[in-house]
């Protein structure tokens, strides 16, 4: 069916009280694993690409062409959006040109009025192209491509300024962080999420840093309007653990165990298992 905007799938998720998973891709194995799993489970999916991952894979056009070809070759029938994660202003335009179906403009480091102005411009461009746009106010904690945040909570009034532009999905900063959560993490701020929801109405909200958030917190967030949850680190950790086990058991030394297709196979299966586990928690299985 090709790439689709994330807008419709997220509106359906918000109404159905489930969340669509955004799983970041880092290479061919990541992309193939996620697409095969989402097709098997008949779940909609968003493939996230950070600017760093896009550069690693030689450019956004390479990524877009690979994903489109893989959807065709694997006979994927479920809705798939290809989404720029934490994009810069210039990165957004590069992804629009490369053929992505969705972008995130992270203007959270700009003064709010500049963030609003740039988001407004991108909303208009995306509307013309049939693309979805995610915006961010405040800072998501942890580290993403070298940008470090401390898990601050967004100002609901600033959220409303972006929401009033229309045509956006909003990333909610409610104490969530990228990467592993520290032992002393206080948890999600549902009081802030409720205030954001009150200001933004039916706009689908996004929860970044989905790795390590307890299931009960995820389900509560979904009940309060979160329709998209981002997962990256958890797939990386699963891939790393499975690959490490394969090597430590000496399987790469037996026969043609060094062949990259064999060497990476346990990691691929670990990614699939992680994606399935997350989709079960998010409630998106069978919703394609």
Phi and psi restraints in degrees (value plus and minus 20) as a CYANA .aco file:
   2 UNK   PHI      59.4    99.4
   2 UNK   PSI    -199.2  -159.2
   3 UNK   PHI     -96.5   -56.5
   3 UNK   PSI     127.0   167.0
   4 UNK   PHI    -149.3  -109.3
   4 UNK   PSI     140.7   180.7
   5 UNK   PHI     -85.2   -45.2
   5 UNK   PSI     131.9   171.9
   6 UNK   PHI    -102.1   -62.1
   6 UNK   PSI     -31.9     8.1
   7 UNK   PHI     -78.3   -38.3
   7 UNK   PSI     -73.1   -33.1
   8 UNK   PHI     -85.0   -45.0
   8 UNK   PSI     -62.8   -22.8
   9 UNK   PHI     -84.1   -44.1
   9 UNK   PSI     -53.5   -13.5
  10 UNK   PHI     -97.8   -57.8
  10 UNK   PSI     -53.6   -13.6
  11 UNK   PHI     -85.6   -45.6
  11 UNK   PSI     -60.0   -20.0
  12 UNK   PHI     -84.3   -44.3
  12 UNK   PSI     -59.4   -19.4
  13 UNK   PHI     -85.9   -45.9
  13 UNK   PSI     -63.9   -23.9
  14 UNK   PHI     -80.7   -40.7
  14 UNK   PSI     -63.7   -23.7
  15 UNK   PHI     -88.3   -48.3
  15 UNK   PSI     -55.3   -15.3
  16 UNK   PHI    -107.8   -67.8
  16 UNK   PSI     -19.7    20.3
  17 UNK   PHI      38.6    78.6
  17 UNK   PSI      24.6    64.6
  18 UNK   PHI    -154.9  -114.9
  18 UNK   PSI     158.2   198.2
  19 UNK   PHI    -149.2  -109.2
  19 UNK   PSI     124.6   164.6
  20 UNK   PHI    -109.5   -69.5
  20 UNK   PSI     114.3   154.3
  21 UNK   PHI    -102.9   -62.9
  21 UNK   PSI     113.4   153.4
  22 UNK   PHI    -120.7   -80.7
  22 UNK   PSI      98.6   138.6
  23 UNK   PHI    -132.9   -92.9
  23 UNK   PSI     101.0   141.0
  24 UNK   PHI     -92.8   -52.8
  24 UNK   PSI     121.3   161.3
  25 UNK   PHI    -126.3   -86.3
  25 UNK   PSI     125.4   165.4
  26 UNK   PHI    -144.3  -104.3
  26 UNK   PSI     -37.0     3.0
  27 UNK   PHI    -189.7  -149.7
  27 UNK   PSI    -191.7  -151.7
  28 UNK   PHI     -82.1   -42.1
  28 UNK   PSI     -63.8   -23.8
  29 UNK   PHI     -79.8   -39.8
  29 UNK   PSI     -64.2   -24.2
  30 UNK   PHI     -79.5   -39.5
  30 UNK   PSI     -69.3   -29.3
  31 UNK   PHI     -82.9   -42.9
  31 UNK   PSI     -68.1   -28.1
  32 UNK   PHI     -81.3   -41.3
  32 UNK   PSI     -65.3   -25.3
  33 UNK   PHI     -79.5   -39.5
  33 UNK   PSI     -67.0   -27.0
  34 UNK   PHI     -87.9   -47.9
  34 UNK   PSI     -64.4   -24.4
  35 UNK   PHI     -83.3   -43.3
  35 UNK   PSI     -63.2   -23.2
  36 UNK   PHI     -84.2   -44.2
  36 UNK   PSI     -59.6   -19.6
  37 UNK   PHI     -88.4   -48.4
  37 UNK   PSI     -63.3   -23.3
  38 UNK   PHI     -87.5   -47.5
  38 UNK   PSI     -53.0   -13.0
  39 UNK   PHI     -89.4   -49.4
  39 UNK   PSI     -63.1   -23.1
  40 UNK   PHI     -80.5   -40.5
  40 UNK   PSI     -58.8   -18.8
  41 UNK   PHI    -111.8   -71.8
  41 UNK   PSI     -22.7    17.3
  42 UNK   PHI      32.6    72.6
  42 UNK   PSI      31.4    71.4
  43 UNK   PHI    -140.1  -100.1
  43 UNK   PSI     121.4   161.4
  44 UNK   PHI     -88.2   -48.2
  44 UNK   PSI     135.6   175.6
  45 UNK   PHI    -169.0  -129.0
  45 UNK   PSI     133.3   173.3
  46 UNK   PHI    -140.2  -100.2
  46 UNK   PSI     103.5   143.5
  47 UNK   PHI    -112.0   -72.0
  47 UNK   PSI      95.8   135.8
  48 UNK   PHI    -113.0   -73.0
  48 UNK   PSI     121.2   161.2
  49 UNK   PHI    -152.8  -112.8
  49 UNK   PSI      94.4   134.4
  50 UNK   PHI     -96.5   -56.5
  50 UNK   PSI     143.2   183.2
  51 UNK   PHI     -83.9   -43.9
  51 UNK   PSI     -54.4   -14.4
  52 UNK   PHI     -85.6   -45.6
  52 UNK   PSI     -62.9   -22.9
  53 UNK   PHI     -86.8   -46.8
  53 UNK   PSI     -58.3   -18.3
  54 UNK   PHI     -81.0   -41.0
  54 UNK   PSI     -62.8   -22.8
  55 UNK   PHI     -85.2   -45.2
  55 UNK   PSI     -62.0   -22.0
  56 UNK   PHI     -80.4   -40.4
  56 UNK   PSI     -57.7   -17.7
  57 UNK   PHI    -107.5   -67.5
  57 UNK   PSI      -1.3    38.7
  58 UNK   PHI      59.3    99.3
  58 UNK   PSI     -17.2    22.8
  59 UNK   PHI     117.6   157.6
  59 UNK   PSI     137.9   177.9
  60 UNK   PHI     -85.8   -45.8
  60 UNK   PSI     -51.0   -11.0
  61 UNK   PHI     -87.0   -47.0
  61 UNK   PSI     -60.9   -20.9
  62 UNK   PHI     -77.7   -37.7
  62 UNK   PSI     -65.5   -25.5
  63 UNK   PHI     -82.4   -42.4
  63 UNK   PSI     -69.4   -29.4
  64 UNK   PHI     -81.9   -41.9
  64 UNK   PSI     -63.9   -23.9
  65 UNK   PHI     -85.1   -45.1
  65 UNK   PSI     -60.5   -20.5
  66 UNK   PHI     -82.7   -42.7
  66 UNK   PSI     -67.0   -27.0
  67 UNK   PHI     -84.4   -44.4
  67 UNK   PSI     -65.0   -25.0
  68 UNK   PHI     -81.6   -41.6
  68 UNK   PSI     -62.9   -22.9
  69 UNK   PHI     -86.6   -46.6
  69 UNK   PSI     -58.2   -18.2
  70 UNK   PHI     -88.2   -48.2
  70 UNK   PSI     -58.6   -18.6
  71 UNK   PHI     -78.6   -38.6
  71 UNK   PSI     -61.2   -21.2
  72 UNK   PHI     -90.7   -50.7
  72 UNK   PSI     -68.5   -28.5
  73 UNK   PHI     -88.6   -48.6
  73 UNK   PSI     -52.2   -12.2
  74 UNK   PHI    -111.5   -71.5
  74 UNK   PSI     -19.6    20.4
  75 UNK   PHI      35.6    75.6
  75 UNK   PSI      30.5    70.5
  76 UNK   PHI     -97.6   -57.6
  76 UNK   PSI     106.5   146.5
  77 UNK   PHI    -129.3   -89.3
  77 UNK   PSI     -31.0     9.0
  78 UNK   PHI    -104.1   -64.1
  78 UNK   PSI     138.7   178.7
  79 UNK   PHI     -85.9   -45.9
  79 UNK   PSI     108.9   148.9
  80 UNK   PHI    -148.2  -108.2
  80 UNK   PSI     105.6   145.6
  81 UNK   PHI    -129.0   -89.0
  81 UNK   PSI     119.4   159.4
  82 UNK   PHI    -126.3   -86.3
  82 UNK   PSI      97.4   137.4
  83 UNK   PHI    -146.4  -106.4
  83 UNK   PSI     108.5   148.5
  84 UNK   PHI     -94.4   -54.4
  84 UNK   PSI     108.8   148.8
  85 UNK   PHI    -122.6   -82.6
  85 UNK   PSI     107.0   147.0
  86 UNK   PHI      31.9    71.9
  86 UNK   PSI      34.0    74.0
  87 UNK   PHI     -99.4   -59.4
  87 UNK   PSI     125.4   165.4
  88 UNK   PHI     -99.2   -59.2
  88 UNK   PSI     150.4   190.4
  89 UNK   PHI     -77.8   -37.8
  89 UNK   PSI     -68.6   -28.6
  90 UNK   PHI     -87.3   -47.3
  90 UNK   PSI     -58.4   -18.4
  91 UNK   PHI     -82.0   -42.0
  91 UNK   PSI     -56.3   -16.3
  92 UNK   PHI     -80.5   -40.5
  92 UNK   PSI     -65.8   -25.8
  93 UNK   PHI     -87.5   -47.5
  93 UNK   PSI     -54.0   -14.0
  94 UNK   PHI     -84.5   -44.5
  94 UNK   PSI     -59.4   -19.4
  95 UNK   PHI     -93.6   -53.6
  95 UNK   PSI     -53.8   -13.8
  96 UNK   PHI     -80.5   -40.5
  96 UNK   PSI     -64.9   -24.9
  97 UNK   PHI     -88.5   -48.5
  97 UNK   PSI     -54.5   -14.5
  98 UNK   PHI     -96.0   -56.0
  98 UNK   PSI     -36.6     3.4
  99 UNK   PHI      84.3   124.3
  99 UNK   PSI       0.0    40.0
 100 UNK   PHI     -86.8   -46.8
 100 UNK   PSI     140.0   180.0
 101 UNK   PHI    -126.6   -86.6
 101 UNK   PSI     -23.1    16.9
 102 UNK   PHI    -178.9  -138.9
 102 UNK   PSI     128.5   168.5
 103 UNK   PHI    -159.5  -119.5
 103 UNK   PSI     133.1   173.1
 104 UNK   PHI    -133.5   -93.5
 104 UNK   PSI     104.1   144.1
 105 UNK   PHI    -120.1   -80.1
 105 UNK   PSI      94.1   134.1
 106 UNK   PHI    -116.7   -76.7
 106 UNK   PSI      70.0   110.0
 107 UNK   PHI    -119.0   -79.0
 107 UNK   PSI       0.9    40.9
 108 UNK   PHI     -85.7   -45.7
 108 UNK   PSI     -42.1    -2.1
 109 UNK   PHI    -105.9   -65.9
 109 UNK   PSI     -27.9    12.1
 110 UNK   PHI    -105.5   -65.5
 110 UNK   PSI     137.3   177.3
 111 UNK   PHI     -76.3   -36.3
 111 UNK   PSI     128.2   168.2
 112 UNK   PHI     -74.6   -34.6
 112 UNK   PSI     -59.2   -19.2
 113 UNK   PHI     -86.5   -46.5
 113 UNK   PSI     -55.7   -15.7
 114 UNK   PHI     -91.1   -51.1
 114 UNK   PSI     -59.6   -19.6
 115 UNK   PHI     -78.7   -38.7
 115 UNK   PSI     -66.2   -26.2
 116 UNK   PHI     -82.0   -42.0
 116 UNK   PSI     -64.5   -24.5
 117 UNK   PHI     -83.8   -43.8
 117 UNK   PSI     -65.4   -25.4
 118 UNK   PHI     -88.7   -48.7
 118 UNK   PSI     -59.1   -19.1
 119 UNK   PHI     -84.5   -44.5
 119 UNK   PSI     -62.1   -22.1
 120 UNK   PHI     -78.4   -38.4
 120 UNK   PSI     -63.0   -23.0
 121 UNK   PHI     -83.0   -43.0
 121 UNK   PSI     -64.9   -24.9
 122 UNK   PHI     -90.5   -50.5
 122 UNK   PSI     -52.1   -12.1
 123 UNK   PHI     -78.1   -38.1
 123 UNK   PSI     -64.5   -24.5
 124 UNK   PHI     -84.4   -44.4
 124 UNK   PSI     -65.2   -25.2
 125 UNK   PHI     -83.7   -43.7
 125 UNK   PSI     -64.9   -24.9
 126 UNK   PHI     -84.9   -44.9
 126 UNK   PSI     -58.2   -18.2
 127 UNK   PHI     -81.2   -41.2
 127 UNK   PSI     -60.0   -20.0
 128 UNK   PHI     -86.3   -46.3
 128 UNK   PSI     -51.8   -11.8
 129 UNK   PHI    -113.2   -73.2
 129 UNK   PSI     -24.5    15.5
 130 UNK   PHI      52.5    92.5
 130 UNK   PSI       8.1    48.1
 131 UNK   PHI    -123.5   -83.5
 131 UNK   PSI     140.5   180.5
 132 UNK   PHI    -119.7   -79.7
 132 UNK   PSI     132.8   172.8
 133 UNK   PHI    -149.1  -109.1
 133 UNK   PSI     108.8   148.8
 134 UNK   PHI    -125.4   -85.4
 134 UNK   PSI     117.0   157.0
 135 UNK   PHI    -139.7   -99.7
 135 UNK   PSI     140.4   180.4
 136 UNK   PHI    -152.7  -112.7
 136 UNK   PSI     118.5   158.5
 137 UNK   PHI    -144.0  -104.0
 137 UNK   PSI     119.0   159.0
 138 UNK   PHI      58.6    98.6
 138 UNK   PSI    -188.8  -148.8
 139 UNK   PHI    -148.6  -108.6
 139 UNK   PSI     109.9   149.9
 140 UNK   PHI     -97.6   -57.6
 140 UNK   PSI     118.4   158.4
 141 UNK   PHI     -90.5   -50.5
 141 UNK   PSI     152.9   192.9
 142 UNK   PHI      63.1   103.1
 142 UNK   PSI    -178.8  -138.8
 143 UNK   PHI    -144.8  -104.8
 143 UNK   PSI     112.7   152.7
 144 UNK   PHI    -155.8  -115.8
 144 UNK   PSI      90.4   130.4
 145 UNK   PHI      30.9    70.9
 145 UNK   PSI      23.4    63.4
 146 UNK   PHI      66.3   106.3
 146 UNK   PSI     -27.2    12.8
 147 UNK   PHI    -112.0   -72.0
 147 UNK   PSI      99.6   139.6
 148 UNK   PHI    -125.8   -85.8
 148 UNK   PSI     109.5   149.5
 149 UNK   PHI    -146.1  -106.1
 149 UNK   PSI     139.3   179.3
 150 UNK   PHI    -126.7   -86.7
 150 UNK   PSI      -4.5    35.5
 151 UNK   PHI      62.0   102.0
 151 UNK   PSI      10.6    50.6
 152 UNK   PHI     -86.0   -46.0
 152 UNK   PSI     139.5   179.5
 153 UNK   PHI    -119.4   -79.4
 153 UNK   PSI     120.4   160.4
 154 UNK   PHI     -92.8   -52.8
 154 UNK   PSI     136.4   176.4
 155 UNK   PHI    -105.6   -65.6
 155 UNK   PSI      97.1   137.1
 156 UNK   PHI     -76.5   -36.5
 156 UNK   PSI     -51.1   -11.1
 157 UNK   PHI     -89.4   -49.4
 157 UNK   PSI     -55.3   -15.3
 158 UNK   PHI     -89.5   -49.5
 158 UNK   PSI     -56.7   -16.7
 159 UNK   PHI     -77.0   -37.0
 159 UNK   PSI     -63.2   -23.2
 160 UNK   PHI     -82.2   -42.2
 160 UNK   PSI     -55.2   -15.2
 161 UNK   PHI     -82.7   -42.7
 161 UNK   PSI     -58.5   -18.5
 162 UNK   PHI     -94.4   -54.4
 162 UNK   PSI     -63.0   -23.0
 163 UNK   PHI     -79.5   -39.5
 163 UNK   PSI     -56.5   -16.5
 164 UNK   PHI     -86.1   -46.1
 164 UNK   PSI     -36.1     3.9
 165 UNK   PHI     -90.9   -50.9
 165 UNK   PSI     -45.8    -5.8
 166 UNK   PHI      55.7    95.7
 166 UNK   PSI     143.3   183.3
 167 UNK   PHI      52.1    92.1
 167 UNK   PSI      -6.6    33.4
 168 UNK   PHI    -141.7  -101.7
 168 UNK   PSI     143.4   183.4
 169 UNK   PHI    -133.0   -93.0
 169 UNK   PSI     123.2   163.2
 170 UNK   PHI    -135.7   -95.7
 170 UNK   PSI     109.7   149.7
 171 UNK   PHI    -102.5   -62.5
 171 UNK   PSI     101.8   141.8
 172 UNK   PHI    -114.8   -74.8
 172 UNK   PSI      99.5   139.5
 173 UNK   PHI    -110.8   -70.8
 173 UNK   PSI      79.9   119.9
 174 UNK   PHI    -148.8  -108.8
 174 UNK   PSI      20.8    60.8
 175 UNK   PHI      71.1   111.1
 175 UNK   PSI     -17.8    22.2
 176 UNK   PHI     -99.5   -59.5
 176 UNK   PSI     133.3   173.3
 177 UNK   PHI    -156.4  -116.4
 177 UNK   PSI     135.6   175.6
 178 UNK   PHI    -100.3   -60.3
 178 UNK   PSI     129.7   169.7
 179 UNK   PHI      64.8   104.8
 179 UNK   PSI    -181.7  -141.7
 180 UNK   PHI     -93.3   -53.3
 180 UNK   PSI     121.1   161.1
 181 UNK   PHI    -105.0   -65.0
 181 UNK   PSI     115.0   155.0
 182 UNK   PHI     -90.4   -50.4
 182 UNK   PSI     139.9   179.9
 183 UNK   PHI     -80.9   -40.9
 183 UNK   PSI     -49.4    -9.4
 184 UNK   PHI    -115.6   -75.6
 184 UNK   PSI      -3.1    36.9
 185 UNK   PHI     -82.1   -42.1
 185 UNK   PSI     107.6   147.6
 186 UNK   PHI     -97.9   -57.9
 186 UNK   PSI     -30.5     9.5
 187 UNK   PHI      82.5   122.5
 187 UNK   PSI     155.3   195.3
 188 UNK   PHI     -94.3   -54.3
 188 UNK   PSI     127.0   167.0
 189 UNK   PHI    -115.0   -75.0
 189 UNK   PSI      70.2   110.2
 190 UNK   PHI     -90.2   -50.2
 190 UNK   PSI     -44.8    -4.8
 191 UNK   PHI     -83.5   -43.5
 191 UNK   PSI     -58.8   -18.8
 192 UNK   PHI     -89.9   -49.9
 192 UNK   PSI     -61.0   -21.0
 193 UNK   PHI     -80.5   -40.5
 193 UNK   PSI     -61.1   -21.1
 194 UNK   PHI     -83.7   -43.7
 194 UNK   PSI     -58.9   -18.9
 195 UNK   PHI     -87.5   -47.5
 195 UNK   PSI     -60.4   -20.4
 196 UNK   PHI     -81.6   -41.6
 196 UNK   PSI     -66.7   -26.7
 197 UNK   PHI     -78.6   -38.6
 197 UNK   PSI     -61.2   -21.2
 198 UNK   PHI     -83.7   -43.7
 198 UNK   PSI     -53.2   -13.2
 199 UNK   PHI    -103.9   -63.9
 199 UNK   PSI     -48.5    -8.5
 200 UNK   PHI    -126.4   -86.4
 200 UNK   PSI     -26.6    13.4
 201 UNK   PHI      47.2    87.2
 201 UNK   PSI    -146.0  -106.0
 202 UNK   PHI    -111.0   -71.0
 202 UNK   PSI     -10.3    29.7
 203 UNK   PHI     -84.8   -44.8
 203 UNK   PSI     108.3   148.3
 204 UNK   PHI     -81.5   -41.5
 204 UNK   PSI     115.0   155.0
 205 UNK   PHI    -127.2   -87.2
 205 UNK   PSI     134.8   174.8
 206 UNK   PHI    -140.0  -100.0
 206 UNK   PSI     115.0   155.0
 207 UNK   PHI    -129.0   -89.0
 207 UNK   PSI      89.3   129.3
 208 UNK   PHI    -102.8   -62.8
 208 UNK   PSI     141.1   181.1
 209 UNK   PHI      51.4    91.4
 209 UNK   PSI      26.1    66.1
 210 UNK   PHI     -92.5   -52.5
 210 UNK   PSI     -29.0    11.0
 211 UNK   PHI     -96.5   -56.5
 211 UNK   PSI     100.6   140.6
 212 UNK   PHI      70.7   110.7
 212 UNK   PSI     -21.9    18.1
 213 UNK   PHI     -98.7   -58.7
 213 UNK   PSI     108.0   148.0
 214 UNK   PHI     -76.7   -36.7
 214 UNK   PSI     127.3   167.3
 215 UNK   PHI     -76.1   -36.1
 215 UNK   PSI     -61.1   -21.1
 216 UNK   PHI     -84.5   -44.5
 216 UNK   PSI     -55.5   -15.5
 217 UNK   PHI     -88.3   -48.3
 217 UNK   PSI     -60.1   -20.1
 218 UNK   PHI     -81.2   -41.2
 218 UNK   PSI     -66.3   -26.3
 219 UNK   PHI     -85.2   -45.2
 219 UNK   PSI     -56.7   -16.7
 220 UNK   PHI     -87.0   -47.0
 220 UNK   PSI     -61.7   -21.7
 221 UNK   PHI     -80.3   -40.3
 221 UNK   PSI     -61.2   -21.2
 222 UNK   PHI     -82.4   -42.4
 222 UNK   PSI     -60.4   -20.4
 223 UNK   PHI     -85.4   -45.4
 223 UNK   PSI     -41.4    -1.4
 224 UNK   PHI    -119.7   -79.7
 224 UNK   PSI      -5.4    34.6
 225 UNK   PHI      90.9   130.9
 225 UNK   PSI     -20.5    19.5
 226 UNK   PHI     -95.2   -55.2
 226 UNK   PSI     104.0   144.0
 227 UNK   PHI    -137.9   -97.9
 227 UNK   PSI     -24.4    15.6
 228 UNK   PHI    -162.5  -122.5
 228 UNK   PSI     109.2   149.2
 229 UNK   PHI    -147.6  -107.6
 229 UNK   PSI     109.4   149.4
 230 UNK   PHI    -114.7   -74.7
 230 UNK   PSI     113.3   153.3
 231 UNK   PHI    -151.5  -111.5
 231 UNK   PSI     108.9   148.9
 232 UNK   PHI    -160.7  -120.7
 232 UNK   PSI     -79.3   -39.3
 233 UNK   PHI     -76.6   -36.6
 233 UNK   PSI     -59.0   -19.0
 234 UNK   PHI     -82.8   -42.8
 234 UNK   PSI     -58.4   -18.4
 235 UNK   PHI     -87.7   -47.7
 235 UNK   PSI     -58.2   -18.2
 236 UNK   PHI     -84.2   -44.2
 236 UNK   PSI     -63.1   -23.1
 237 UNK   PHI     -86.0   -46.0
 237 UNK   PSI     -59.4   -19.4
 238 UNK   PHI     -85.3   -45.3
 238 UNK   PSI     -62.5   -22.5
 239 UNK   PHI     -82.3   -42.3
 239 UNK   PSI     -65.2   -25.2
 240 UNK   PHI     -82.7   -42.7
 240 UNK   PSI     -65.1   -25.1
 241 UNK   PHI     -84.7   -44.7
 241 UNK   PSI     -62.0   -22.0
 242 UNK   PHI     -88.3   -48.3
 242 UNK   PSI     -58.4   -18.4
 243 UNK   PHI     -88.5   -48.5
 243 UNK   PSI     -62.8   -22.8
 244 UNK   PHI     -79.4   -39.4
 244 UNK   PSI     -64.6   -24.6
 245 UNK   PHI     -80.8   -40.8
 245 UNK   PSI     -64.4   -24.4
 246 UNK   PHI     -78.6   -38.6
 246 UNK   PSI     -65.2   -25.2
 247 UNK   PHI     -92.8   -52.8
 247 UNK   PSI     -63.6   -23.6
 248 UNK   PHI     -84.6   -44.6
 248 UNK   PSI     -48.4    -8.4
 249 UNK   PHI    -102.4   -62.4
 249 UNK   PSI     -20.1    19.9
 250 UNK   PHI      54.7    94.7
 250 UNK   PSI      -4.5    35.5
 251 UNK   PHI     -88.6   -48.6
 251 UNK   PSI     -42.3    -2.3
 252 UNK   PHI     -94.0   -54.0
 252 UNK   PSI     -30.7     9.3
 253 UNK   PHI    -119.3   -79.3
 253 UNK   PSI     -25.1    14.9
 254 UNK   PHI    -119.7   -79.7
 254 UNK   PSI     105.1   145.1
 255 UNK   PHI      35.7    75.7
 255 UNK   PSI    -148.5  -108.5
 256 UNK   PHI    -121.0   -81.0
 256 UNK   PSI      15.8    55.8
 257 UNK   PHI     -82.5   -42.5
 257 UNK   PSI     -34.7     5.3
 258 UNK   PHI    -100.8   -60.8
 258 UNK   PSI     -34.6     5.4
 259 UNK   PHI     -75.5   -35.5
 259 UNK   PSI     107.3   147.3
 260 UNK   PHI     -76.2   -36.2
 260 UNK   PSI     -48.9    -8.9
 261 UNK   PHI     -87.4   -47.4
 261 UNK   PSI     -51.9   -11.9
 262 UNK   PHI    -103.4   -63.4
 262 UNK   PSI     -60.3   -20.3
 263 UNK   PHI     -80.8   -40.8
 263 UNK   PSI     -58.3   -18.3
 264 UNK   PHI    -111.1   -71.1
 264 UNK   PSI     -30.0    10.0
 265 UNK   PHI     -78.7   -38.7
 265 UNK   PSI     -64.0   -24.0
 266 UNK   PHI     -82.2   -42.2
 266 UNK   PSI     -58.2   -18.2
 267 UNK   PHI     -84.4   -44.4
 267 UNK   PSI     -59.5   -19.5
 268 UNK   PHI     -80.3   -40.3
 268 UNK   PSI     -66.5   -26.5
 269 UNK   PHI     -84.6   -44.6
 269 UNK   PSI     -53.8   -13.8
 270 UNK   PHI     -87.4   -47.4
 270 UNK   PSI     -58.4   -18.4
 271 UNK   PHI     -82.9   -42.9
 271 UNK   PSI     -65.6   -25.6
 272 UNK   PHI     -77.6   -37.6
 272 UNK   PSI     -64.3   -24.3
 273 UNK   PHI     -84.5   -44.5
 273 UNK   PSI     -59.3   -19.3
 274 UNK   PHI     -86.4   -46.4
 274 UNK   PSI     -64.4   -24.4
 275 UNK   PHI     -81.2   -41.2
 275 UNK   PSI     -64.1   -24.1
 276 UNK   PHI     -81.8   -41.8
 276 UNK   PSI     -65.1   -25.1
 277 UNK   PHI     -79.7   -39.7
 277 UNK   PSI     -64.0   -24.0
 278 UNK   PHI     -87.0   -47.0
 278 UNK   PSI     -62.4   -22.4
 279 UNK   PHI     -83.8   -43.8
 279 UNK   PSI     -53.7   -13.7
 280 UNK   PHI     -84.0   -44.0
 280 UNK   PSI     -63.8   -23.8
 281 UNK   PHI     -86.2   -46.2
 281 UNK   PSI     -61.7   -21.7
 282 UNK   PHI     -92.0   -52.0
 282 UNK   PSI     -39.5     0.5
 283 UNK   PHI      60.7   100.7
 283 UNK   PSI       0.2    40.2
 284 UNK   PHI    -114.1   -74.1
 284 UNK   PSI     -25.4    14.6
 285 UNK   PHI     -85.0   -45.0
 285 UNK   PSI     112.3   152.3
 286 UNK   PHI      58.3    98.3
 286 UNK   PSI     -10.7    29.3
 287 UNK   PHI    -119.9   -79.9
 287 UNK   PSI     -13.0    27.0
